[in-house]
Amino acid sequence: MSAIRGRTQREVRHKRVRRKISGTSARPRFSVYRSLNNIYVQVIDDEAGTTIASASSLEDEIRSKVDGSGKKSVSEAVGEEAANRSKQKGVQKVVFDRGGYKFHGRVKAVADAAREAGLEF
């Protein structure tokens, strides 16, 4: 079944994940959105309704770090930068929200790079 009442399977999976996962001020949500060409990460406190830190592959700062134009290497740079920015804001532990995507490929690369940069999932 490709769509359930106009929703994609990813959106259905994301709703199911979000019922269980919520970011708090002690453990914000590390949310990943992946488009065909870019990847975006936000660290969100759902209780306060604020974004603590964010990073995306559209930023020149991140693009200049990456030698190749491979999406996976760009995703690793985004994950590392998001982790560094959230650590500067005092966030050490987060809850990982894969956004309904399978934990594979670029989403896994973001998570692994954030872990290596010092965030605890």
Secondary structure as UniProt FT lines:
FT   STRAND          3..4
FT   TURN            5..6
FT   STRAND          7..8
FT   HELIX           9..20
FT   STRAND          29..34
FT   STRAND          39..45
FT   TURN            46..49
FT   STRAND          50..56
FT   TURN            57..58
FT   HELIX           60..65
FT   HELIX           71..88
FT   TURN            89..90
FT   STRAND          95..97
FT   TURN            99..100
FT   HELIX           106..116
FT   TURN            117..118
//
